[in-house]
Amino acid sequence: MATLPSGSREDIELVHVETDDLSLIIKGRPYHERYESLKQYRSMDFHDTMGFVVNGRDIEEIKVYDIDQNTLVEPSTLRPIFFENSVYQVIIAPKQNQELSFHHEHPGIRNAISSTTIGDQNILMGNLQFQNEVGLTTFRVFHHTTKLLEVTLEIFPSKLDYRNDYKKLLEEVNDEIYNLAFHFIRKTYHGAKVKLDGKPSRAEFYRLIEHYFERFIRAISNIEKQPNHNLQKTHVKARGDQIGKLDSKGRSFLRKRPELFVEVERGIPLGNKHFLPTSGLRIKKEVTYDTNENRYIKWMMERLVHKLEDLHTSIQEQNRRFRQDDDQYIIGKVKRMITLIDSRLKQPFWKRIGKLDRSTMSLVLQMAPNYRDANQIYLTISRGLVLDGKVFQMSVKDVATLYEYWTFLKLGQILGKNYQLVSQDIVKVNRNGLFVVLDANQSAKRIYRHPVTEEKIILTYQKYENKLPTVNQKPDTMLSLEKKGKDYHYNFIFDAKYRVDYAQTESYYKRRYGTPGPLEEDINTMHRYRDSIVAGINGPYERTSFGAYVLFPWFDEQSYQHHHFYKSIDRVNIGGLPFLPDATNLVEQFVHRLVDKSPEELQKEGILPRGTVEEWQSSLQEIVLVGLVDSHAAYRKYLKGRYYSRPINKLKNGWQKANYIALYVKKSITEKHGVFVYGKIKDVQIQKKNVIFEVEIWENLLDVIKPVQYGIANYMLTTLDMLKDSTELPELFMKSKEEVTLWKMLRRVSDRIQLELDDNTIDYATGVTEFRIKDINIQLKKDTQELAIDNGNEMEIVPYDKLKRNPSAVFRMLVGMLES
């Protein structure tokens, strides 16, 4: 028996079994890719123990590799030695010159082990490989139909903690959408038990009927031998002397036919005479098996045939869809079940049983031994399964698919904790095949609403982006954020990749990045997603995705924060985030930051083509000159002549930057007062002592900007965005970046913002002293460069520097104070 040197990477014997009939050897590496060698794996304090069971005829010896003792030992409590994405060599040699055959439920493994002639002996050889498949796996060795050996191994995940992360991942996927984790026939399986509710998939039905079928047929056979029956009463015509005792039907028959009575010496007295009928209806009792209970059992048998035929069709459709050859072993089992039930239904006993025409629940079905067994089996196989038991062998989806599903569902849970779910019925599933899948064709998505800003948050699973100028794209999860004042969404891609580079010693990844993290090629995929998903609306194409992030299965969130691909998120909005059931903090914090950020912050973080910044800055803030109109005649003249004029000595430096003119109409000049018309400047002329602004056309604002307690003595400058977003005159006045940032932040929460300036005449004001929104007062203390935020119960002091560096944190504080 070979042992493994402490630093070796070669395959060694992991299992050795000897029986009277054969020898079995399994070879491979007893550790997975996370570890560079057995020595490193041995030094880790793992709490997992491996399931390993061998049963068979005349077993002489069972040995399995123990990593702590570095040798083969008798089975006891062992650490895992079989892992996903690994290859294990199997050798089975007969001792009695018998012809052996290898069987596994999955055709991929069944066909991987074949007979090979060495010398004058035929042995079974081949490789077992489990790609992202985790759980128990069982294979058997036969001589003709005699089972000689049965071996069960447990395959462990290489990127997840089996007992914690993997089990939680399974539970959370199935808890969110029942039986979404289940598959049909895989290389591995998990123990399961019957669930009291839930709509079973075809895969669950197969597992249940496979387990109970022989018992069901046995119960049907016993029912045929001792069937439930009733005494059925009928009436037949008979001679008068054969009638006997009459019942109500017999008496009614004779009462309606007096002509049948004849006079006799001894009979029914009537006056001075006696009469008897010549014929009538005689009661006849006979045994019948056409009872409601037998009709119900026949209905169950017919229903099972229909379900099995549906299962047979689904298996063939699944094989055609994935271009696989039909697995004759599984199809043969299903056909056999259909044939056995059909043959029963064709027997004379069941042919005489009628159709079920009513619901039936009798003591016979509940108490009579064989009827009770058949009924309980049928009810059981009409239910679902749950992965918590040992009776049934239920296959689940591969870990990569489960991880992809879990990331989408977990992101939904994270959003659901803080934001209002608009609808409960938005994750679509497809139950048409052998197993349940998330239906990407139906654009599975969840829509949430921010409880304060009422902005929408949309989480979409595999959103198919077509009509792109290059190649269509379908990322795993798209987070779309609505922001007030914007007619488009900010999109962020989260793509689940069940892959980790473990940064092994002397590797390129270790030298460059230091610690484990996402693969470089997956980061490149994020670049492709962000750069290729674009939209063109009456102009050049623009990116609609502002960031793209790999979600990968890693547990050490603390150390990862120093990783290059974590820091790159702040730099270029592309990177990776570790995400597991016990490692969700970084993703949760990041998602909430995205939701809280203002559109200006998100826009600022976007990566633009070179030269765009200069072009953008030169045209971003279009300046508006808001000028006083102090008479009705002047107002009419300006509107009709499409111009506005101001004395040149009343214009201060900076008026030349104006792109638009807006009119501030004093009270009593017109029915409306305030600012409600504006126009783009077409030309500027200086005539004598006046500056004439020629306007292309006057346009009405959607809402009148009301003066409230303020006014304009001459003119003021603002921006076009401010003009269109404001409802009160002081809102047009923003002198500092802090005032603008705070005002835009508050606009996300409410349209009713009050502010105070340090002068009632806006021309003479130098700054905003206070903002008021709902029950919160925000004072701007320019002498100390601080904000004082007070909601009556508590006060927070925020430095201007924090407002500049991390406005989303200030926004979260405001939202918290509004909700308190």
GUZA-288380 format. One record per residue (C-alpha): residue in three letters; z, x, y. Coordinates in steps of 0.1 Angstrom, whole numbers, plus 5000, padded with zeros to 4 digits. Each point is the difference from the previous one (the first is absolute). Layout:
<atoms>
ALAZXY
...
</atoms>
This chain:
<atoms>
MET500050005000
ALA498850165032
THR502350035031
LEU499050055035
PRO500850325019
SER501849935032
GLY497150075024
SER497149894977
ARG497549735009
GLU498549974965
ASP500149694978
ILE502849994974
GLU501149774972
LEU501849705016
VAL500349784969
HIS500150094963
VAL500349734973
GLU499950054962
THR499849714974
ASP499049994964
ASP496549895010
LEU499250215031
SER500950255027
LEU499749915037
ILE500050255029
ILE499749935038
LYS499450305023
GLY500050025038
ARG501950125030
PRO503549865003
TYR500049975038
HIS497649865027
GLU498150135030
ARG503049985023
TYR501450304983
GLU498450344996
SER501650084967
LEU502549874975
LYS502650235015
GLN499849825033
TYR500149664983
ARG503050104980
SER501950095031
MET499649655015
ASP502949764996
PHE498149704986
HIS501749684989
ASP497049854981
THR500249984962
MET496949954979
GLY499449724975
PHE498850144966
VAL499949804968
VAL498550084966
ASN499849754970
GLY498250044968
ARG499950044962
ASP502050284983
ILE500750205032
GLU501350354992
GLU500450165035
ILE499749905037
LYS500150275026
VAL499449985038
TYR500050265027
ASP503250045020
ILE499450185033
ASP503650115004
GLN500250174965
ASN496450125002
THR499249894964
LEU499349704978
VAL503149804991
GLU500949674984
PRO499649705023
SER502949925022
THR500349975038
LEU497050185013
ARG498550085034
PRO496449895006
ILE497250224986
PHE497049765002
PHE498549925034
GLU497049825016
ASN496850205006
SER500850244972
VAL498250074967
TYR501850014967
GLN498450124967
VAL500749804968
ILE499550144965
ILE500749784969
ALA499550164966
PRO500349804967
LYS502050154971
GLN498849774971
ASN496250045007
GLN500149655014
GLU497549875026
LEU502049945032
SER499149795030
PHE501550005035
HIS500649685020
HIS501049935036
GLU499649685018
HIS497950165028
PRO496550094989
GLY500050315021
ILE502850164981
ARG498949844967
ASN496650175002
ALA501450335013
ILE501650084966
SER497450044973
SER499750154965
THR498950364997
THR499450204968
ILE501750344997
GLY499350164966
ASP500349734974
GLN502549795021
ASN499349725025
ILE502550015029
LEU500349795031
MET499750195034
GLY499549925036
ASN501649985035
LEU502349745016
GLN499549975037
PHE501749765024
GLN498349985035
ASN502649855024
GLU501449794971
VAL503749994995
GLY502449844975
LEU500249984962
THR497150064977
THR499949944962
PHE497550124974
ARG499949954962
VAL498650194970
PHE498649804970
HIS498850064966
HIS497649714996
THR502249705010
THR503350174992
LYS501950125031
LEU501450364994
LEU501350095034
GLU500749845034
VAL500850225031
THR501149885034
LEU500050245030
GLU501049955036
ILE497650125027
PHE501650095033
PRO498550005035
SER499450355016
LYS500349895036
LEU502849745000
ASP503649984988
TYR499649794969
ARG503249804999
ASN500249955038
ASP496750025019
TYR497749884972
LYS502249724987
LYS500749885036
LEU496350025007
LEU499249784970
GLU502849755009
GLU499049975037
VAL496349944992
ASN500949734974
ASP502749855022
GLU497549965029
ILE497249864979
TYR501049904965
ASN498150194972
LEU497950205024
ALA501250324983
PHE498849894966
HIS496850124983
PHE498349914967
ILE499850284974
ARG500950355013
LYS501050324983
THR503749945008
TYR502249695001
HIS503549895012
GLY502549774984
ALA500049645012
LYS501749674994
VAL499149645006
LYS500249875036
LEU501249645005
ASP497449935027
GLY496850145014
LYS496349954992
PRO499150254972
SER496850205002
ARG497750034970
ALA501550354993
GLU503549844997
PHE498749724978
TYR498450264976
ARG503350194997
LEU501949684993
ILE497649844975
GLU499650334982
HIS503750024995
TYR500549634989
PHE496849924983
GLU501150054964
ARG503149805005
PHE498049725016
ILE497549984971
ARG503050014976
ALA501649705018
ILE496649814999
SER499750074962
ASN503549874994
ILE499349695021
GLU497049924978
LYS502250024969
GLN502849785015
PRO498549815028
ASN501749755022
HIS499049644990
ASN500749645008
LEU499949674980
GLN497149805016
LYS500149624996
THR496649824996
HIS498949654991
VAL497549914974
LYS498649664988
ALA501549884967
ARG500249694979
GLY502849765009
ASP502150094969
GLN499850375010
ILE501149975036
GLY503750054996
LYS502350025030
LEU498349925033
ASP500550185033
SER499149875034
LYS496350094997
GLY499749834966
ARG501749685013
SER497750005031
PHE496950044978
LEU500949694979
ARG501249795030
LYS496550035015
ARG498349914967
PRO501449674986
GLU496949954978
LEU501350284977
PHE502949784988
VAL499749794968
GLU502549764985
VAL502050134970
GLU502949884979
ARG502350275013
GLY499550165034
ILE500849975036
PRO501449655005
LEU498349795027
GLY501149645000
ASN499949874964
LYS497550264990
HIS499850384992
PHE497350245012
LEU499050374994
PRO497250205016
THR497050114979
SER499950335018
GLY501750205027
LEU501050355013
ARG502150224977
ILE502150295014
LYS498950344987
LYS501950325007
GLU498550354995
VAL500850365009
THR498050145030
TYR499950365013
ASP498249915033
THR503250025020
ASN500550115036
GLU501750324987
ASN497150104979
ARG497549915028
TYR502050235022
ILE499850294975
LYS496349954996
TRP499650005038
MET501950335002
MET497750154974
GLU496949895019
ARG501450135033
LEU500750344984
VAL496450024987
HIS498749935035
LYS502350275015
LEU499050254973
GLU496349935006
ASP500550055037
LEU501850334993
HIS497150114977
THR497549925028
SER502150185026
ILE500250324978
GLN496350014996
GLU499449945038
GLN502550275008
ASN498150244977
ARG496749915016
ARG501450045035
PHE501350354993
ARG497050084977
GLN502350064970
ASP499249954963
ASP501749704985
ASP503350094984
GLN499449854965
TYR503750044991
ILE501349785028
ILE497049764998
GLY500549984962
LYS503649905004
VAL499249735025
LYS497249864978
ARG502350004970
MET502549795019
ILE497349765011
THR498649974964
LEU503449944984
ILE501049725024
ASP496549854997
SER500150004962
ARG503349815002
LEU498649745023
LYS497149944976
GLN502249914972
PRO500249634990
PHE503649975010
TRP499350095037
LYS496749815001
ARG501949684994
ILE502350065029
GLY498949835032
LYS499950125036
LEU503250045021
ASP500049735026
ARG503550035014
SER502750265008
THR502250054970
MET503550134998
SER501949884969
LEU502950124979
VAL497550104973
LEU498450265024
GLN503450125011
MET501950004967
ALA497749994969
PRO499750374989
ASN496250064999
TYR499249765029
ARG502750175021
ASP498750354992
ALA496449905009
ASN501049835032
GLN502250295011
ILE497350254993
TYR497549805020
LEU502349975030
THR500850374998
ILE496450125001
SER499449765029
ARG502550205021
GLY499850355016
LEU501650334993
VAL502350225019
LEU500450384995
ASP503550004988
GLY500449984963
LYS498950144966
VAL498349714982
PHE496550025015
GLN497750305008
MET498549935034
SER497550245016
VAL500150065037
LYS497450145025
ASP499650375004
VAL502550165024
ALA497350085027
THR499149635002
LEU503649895000
TYR500750255028
GLU497149865020
TYR501249644996
TRP503650105007
THR499250175033
PHE498249695013
LEU502849774989
LYS502850235012
LEU498350045035
GLY500149625001
GLN503749994991
ILE500750265028
LEU498249795025
GLY501749684987
LYS503550135007
ASN499350025038
TYR497149775008
GLN499249644993
LEU497749934971
VAL497449755013
SER499049874965
GLN501450044965
ASP496849934982
ILE497850295010
VAL500050264972
LYS497349884977
VAL499950084963
ASN497349974974
ARG501149854967
ASN496549954985
GLY500050314979
LEU502350134972
PHE502750105026
VAL500949935036
VAL498750225028
LEU500249995038
ASP496849835011
ALA498450255025
ASN497049775002
GLN502149745017
SER501350255026
ALA503649984989
LYS502150035032
ARG503349915016
ILE500349905036
TYR503350055019
ARG501049935036
HIS502450215021
PRO502949775008
VAL500250115037
THR496550105011
GLU498349754976
GLU497350264993
LYS498449974966
ILE500450264973
ILE497449984972
LEU500350194967
THR496849994979
TYR499450124964
GLN496850184994
LYS498249875031
TYR496350054994
GLU498450165030
ASN496249944998
LYS497250005026
LEU501050365009
PRO497350245012
THR500650234970
VAL501949914968
ASN502149694993
GLN503850064997
LYS502949834982
PRO503450165008
ASP503049884980
THR502049855028
MET499249935037
LEU502749935026
SER498549835030
LEU502149965032
GLU499349755027
LYS501250105035
LYS500349775030
GLY497250045026
LYS497550154974
ASP497249804983
TYR499950244971
HIS502350134973
TYR501550344994
ASN499350094963
PHE501950254979
ILE499150094964
PHE502650064973
ASP498450134967
ALA502050034968
LYS499350324981
TYR501850054967
ARG499750385004
VAL502350285011
ASP499450375005
TYR503350154988
ALA499550335019
GLN500650224970
THR500850365004
GLU497250235011
SER497749705005
TYR497749955031
TYR501949685009
LYS503450184998
ARG498850285022
ARG498649775026
TYR502349705001
GLY503250124983
THR501249674984
PRO498449734978
GLY497849755018
PRO496749804999
LEU496850174988
GLU497750145026
GLU497149804987
ASP502049685005
ILE500650105036
ASN496350065004
THR499449644987
MET502349885028
HIS497750185025
ARG497049824984
TYR501649665002
ARG501050035037
ASP496850155011
SER497649774980
ILE501649665008
VAL498449925033
ALA498849705020
GLY497249955025
ILE500349705024
ASN497249995026
GLY500250385003
PRO500650324982
TYR502150024968
GLU503750055004
ARG502750084975
THR502249704990
SER502450214980
PHE502650195020
GLY501750184970
ALA499850054963
TYR502850114977
VAL500450094963
LEU502949844982
PHE500950224971
PRO502850004973
TRP502650255012
PHE503849965004
ASP501250275023
GLU499549845035
GLN502450255017
SER498150324991
TYR496649835004
GLN500649955038
HIS499250385004
HIS496749964981
HIS496750075019
PHE498649664990
TYR503049825014
LYS499850185033
SER496349935002
ILE500749635004
ASP501450065035
ARG497150245008
VAL496949824987
ASN501349674984
ILE499050124966
GLY502450124973
GLY502149904970
LEU503349814994
PRO502150014968
PHE500549654987
LEU502149904969
PRO502549724993
ASP502850235009
ALA498150185028
THR498849755026
ASN501850115031
LEU497250215016
VAL497449734994
GLU502349725013
GLN500850195032
PHE496450095005
VAL498749644996
HIS502649875024
ARG499150265026
LEU496349904998
VAL501049635005
ASP502250085030
LYS497650235018
SER498149885030
PRO496249995000
GLU500050295025
GLU502150214975
LEU497749924971
GLN496950065021
LYS501450345012
GLU500650114964
GLY496449944990
ILE497750304995
LEU496949975023
PRO496750205000
ARG500150305023
GLY499349915036
THR501149644996
VAL503350065017
GLU498550125032
GLU497549715000
TRP502749754992
GLN502450135027
SER497349985027
SER499349634993
LEU503349864986
GLN501949885030
GLU497749805023
ILE501749975033
VAL500349665018
LEU500749975038
VAL502049685005
GLY499549905036
LEU501749755023
VAL498149695011
ASP502049855030
SER497849715011
HIS498049724985
ALA496950105020
ALA500150364987
TYR500549874964
ARG496849775003
LYS498150295016
TYR500950254973
LEU499149764972
LYS496749895015
GLY498950345011
ARG501250184968
TYR501850275019
TYR503550115013
SER500950215030
ARG503050195013
PRO500550205032
ILE499550374991
ASN503350105017
LYS501949784976
LEU498650174969
LYS502150284986
ASN498750294979
GLY498849904966
TRP498249675008
GLN496750174992
LYS500949994963
ALA499849624999
ASN497449854976
TYR501049635006
ILE501249785028
ALA502649724994
LEU501149755027
TYR503649935007
VAL500049655017
LYS503149925020
LYS501849674996
SER498649705021
ILE496550155003
THR498749824968
GLU501549774974
LYS500550304978
HIS501750315012
GLY500450344985
VAL497350204983
PHE497349814980
VAL496650155009
TYR498650354996
GLY496650174999
LYS498450344993
ILE499250215030
LYS496250035004
ASP499950215032
VAL502350145027
GLN499050025037
ILE501950115031
GLN499149805031
LYS501750105032
LYS503749984992
ASN499849804968
VAL499350084963
ILE497749744984
PHE500349964962
GLU496949824986
VAL500849814968
GLU497549924972
ILE501549664992
TRP503549845003
GLU501649914967
ASN503149784993
LEU503050144982
LEU501249814970
ASP503449955016
VAL501050005036
ILE502250305008
LYS502949835019
PRO501850175029
VAL503449884990
GLN502350165026
TYR497650285009
GLY497050055023
ILE497450255012
ALA499950105036
ASN496650194998
TYR498850104966
MET501150174968
LEU498350194971
THR500449904964
THR497950034968
LEU497649754985
ASP502149974968
MET503149925021
LEU498049745020
LYS498949824969
ASP503450014982
SER502349915029
THR501349665009
GLU502350095029
LEU499250225030
PRO502750264994
GLU498550084966
LEU497050155018
PHE502350265014
MET500550294977
LYS500550345016
SER501250214970
LYS499250064964
GLU503449884990
GLU499549675018
VAL496649954983
THR501250094966
LEU503049775003
TRP498049715014
LYS497450024971
MET502850024975
LEU501749695013
ARG496649815001
ARG499950034962
VAL503249814999
SER499449735026
ASP497649885027
ARG503049915023
ILE501150335015
GLN501950015033
LEU500250325021
GLU501550105032
LEU498650265025
ASP501950195026
ASP498249815027
ASN498749645003
THR496850115016
ILE498150184972
ASP498150235024
TYR503350155010
ALA501750014966
THR500550344983
GLY501049894965
VAL501349744975
THR503849985000
GLU500549754971
PHE498249814972
ARG501449684986
ILE498949844967
LYS501949724984
ASP503750115001
ILE499350375005
ASN500150195032
ILE498450345002
GLN500850215030
LEU497950315009
LYS502350275014
LYS497750255015
ASP502850235013
THR501250064964
GLN496649944984
GLU501549744976
LEU499649644989
ALA503149784998
ILE499349724975
ASP502649725000
ASN499949674981
GLY503549885011
ASN501750124968
GLU499050374999
MET498450265022
GLU497750284989
ILE499150305022
VAL496550144993
PRO498750325016
TYR496549985015
ASP499150294977
LYS500749794969
LEU497849715014
LYS497250255004
ARG500450194966
ASN500949704977
PRO499349675016
SER499949824966
ALA503750094995
VAL500849855034
PHE498049694990
ARG502049974967
MET503250025021
LEU498849725023
VAL499049784970
GLY503450064985
MET501849895032
LEU497849695003
GLU500849904965
SER503850075002
</atoms>
